[in-house]
C-alpha cells in the first residue's frame, strides 16, 4: 500500500509531460485493447474532464502506473497466499516457512474459521465458582457453588441480542485457561499466567454482583471448577453417552487485596516469563 | 499466444481505468459499519466490562499480552476513563460517518482505528463476527467504497452540477482541515513512541496520510493532467487489489469452514447441526431448537447442505447463476443462525461479507427501492407539517436513476 503511494509520489517528481510523445507511447501498453467501449485514443479530448486510465498517460507515467500495478499485484498475491497458508492445515510449506507466515499474519490478520468444525462441541461446559469469605465477626465461611455459565445461559434465553459479556466472556476465558494449562492445572507460559488472573477477575466480578461476601464480608479466596455434561444424543439416535457430569476442580486462589491486583499479576508472570519465549510464535 | 496477450492487456485496462464494483464496495461499507455500530450501541451498557480500563481483562493484562504481539490499540495510550469513553465515542461516530460515506477514505481509516482499538484491547471478548470485522476494516481502507450511496458522491455530484451551471465553487476547506488535525495527532503519537509495535497499522496510517497530501497537491498544483490521472490509476489499482483480497478472504472463510467440517465425524453422520442447538451458550430459543431438530432427516439435510454450500461456494464464482443461488442460500442460513444460535452480529458481519458477491443489477434495484422508500417517507413527513410538499426528493443513493423518486 505504502509502496503504491510511493509510486504515486515518485511521479510527482517526474518530469513534465511531453504531449507530443503521448500518441506514440500509448500503443505499447494498451496493445490493441479489445474493449471497444474503452475510448482508447485521442488525448486531445475536447471535454474539460480529461479521460482516465493508463491510455491517457505518457510513457513516463505509464511506467509509474505499471510499477504500481506490479507492486499491488505482488502484495495481493502474497497476502492471499499467506492467509491461505495460515488457515490451511499444517503442511509441508507451513512447516518450512512457518516463521515467515506468522510474521506476516500476526497480529492483525490472525483468523480462525473452524466454525463448529471439525466437530461441533458436544458438551456443555459450565464454569462454577465458590468463595471463602472472611465475615465481619472475624470468622470464615465457604459459599456454595455459583453456576456462572447457567447464569449466562439464562441471560441468553429468549434474547435476540445476546451480549458478548454473556456469550463470550466467561466461555472464552475458560477456553483460554484450558488451552494454557496442563492437566495438573499448571500454567504454561505468560499466557497461562494471564489466563489465571483473567479468570480470577471475572469470577470476582460475578461474585461481587451476586453479593457473595454478604454484608461486611470480604472474599478471601476463590475456587473455580468446570462441570462438563454431554449433550444428550438426539432422540432418533441409538447412541449412548454418559449423562454423569465430569468436574475439573482448580486449586483455591487467594484474592489480592484492593489495589494490590497488578502486583499479584506481575508476580505470577515473573516465574514464567522464560517459558513464554519459547511459546512466542506458537500461539 | 496473441489471445493471451490480448486478455492480459484488456485485464490491465480493466483494473487501471476504474474502481470496480462500486455498488458492491458501497454495500459492504454500509454492511460492516452498520454491524459495528449496532454492536457498539448494543454493548454500550457493557462497554466498561468489555473494553474498559477496569474490566476483568484490565489494562495490566492487556499491556502484557500486547507486549508480546505488538498489536495496535489506541486504548493503551492512556488508562483513564475519559480516554476510554472518548475512543468508544469516536468508534461510534466514525461508524456513522463511514456508513454515510462522509470523507470516506479518512473515515475508513478512523473506523479501522476504532475497530482495532477496541478489539485488540480485549481479544478474548470477540468471536467469529469480530474477527470478520477486524480483517475487513483493514481491507476497507484501501477501497474506494464511497463511489455510490455516499455523501461524498452527493457532494461531488452537486459540485459537478454547479460547475455545469457555470457557478464558481470555493475550495474544499474541510478536507485539508481534517487532514491537518489528524496529521498533527499522527505525528504526536508517533513521536511519543505509541506506534512502536507491529508495523502494519502505522504503515497504513502514514501511507494514507501522505497519499492524501500527494493527492491534494497534485489536484491543485499539477500543471498537466498526467499526474492526476496517474494517481487516479494508482487509486483504482489499489482499490481493485483490495476488492480481490476481500473476495478471496470471504472465499477462504467458507472454504476453511467447509473443508474442516468434512473431516468431522458429526458432519459425516449428519447430526452436527443438532449439537450447537443444544449448547447452553448458543440456544436462546430451546423450544425452537427442539422443533428444528425433531426430525433426523431434516437435521441431516441441513448438516450436509451446510457443508456442500460452504465447500462449493468459491467454485461457483465461475458461474453467475449458480453463485447467486448459493449466495441466497448462505445469506438465508446466516439470517437463521442470527436468531436460532443467538449470533446476530456474527451473522450480520457474514451477510455483509457475502454482499460483496451480489450482482450489480440487484444492488441497483435495492438502491432504487431504498431511494423510493425514503422519498415516500420524507413526503409523508412533509405532508404532515407542510401541505405544499417538496415535489421530488433527492436520491443520492442512485445518481443514474434519480428519476425513480418521481415515479413512485
Interface residues (C-beta under 8 A of the other chain):
Chain A: X1 X2 X4 X5 X7 X8 X9 X11 X12 X14 X16 X17 X19 X29 X30 X31 X32 X33 X34 X35 X38 X40 X50 X52 X53 X54 X55 X56 X57 X58 X61 X64 X65 X68 X69 X72 X73 X75 X76 X79 X80 X83 X84 X87 X88 X106 X107 X108 X109 X110 X111 X112 X113 X114 X115 X116 X117 X118 X119 X120 X121 X122 X124 X126 X149 X150 X152 X153 X156 X157 X158 X159 X160 X161 X162 X163 X164 X165 X167 X168 X169 X171 X172 X173 X176 X190 X191 X194 X197 X198 X201 X202 X205 X231 X232 X233 X234 X236 X237 X261 X262 X265 X266 X269 X276 X280 X283
Chain B: X5 X6 X9 X10 X12 X13 X14 X15 X16 X17 X18 X42 X43 X46 X49 X50 X56 X57 X58 X60 X61 X64 X65 X68 X69 X70 X71 X72 X116 X120 X124 X125 X126 X127 X128 X131 X134 X135 X138 X142 X198 X200 X201 X203 X204 X206 X207 X208 X210 X211 X214 X215 X217 X218 X223 X224 X225 X226 X227 X228 X229 X230 X231 X232 X233 X234 X237 X238 X241 X242 X244 X245 X248 X249 X252 X253 X256 X257 X260 X261 X263 X264 X265 X266 X267 X271 X272 X273 X274 X275 X276 X278 X279 X280 X281 X282 X283 X284 X285 X286 X293 X295 X296 X299 X339 X342 X343 X344
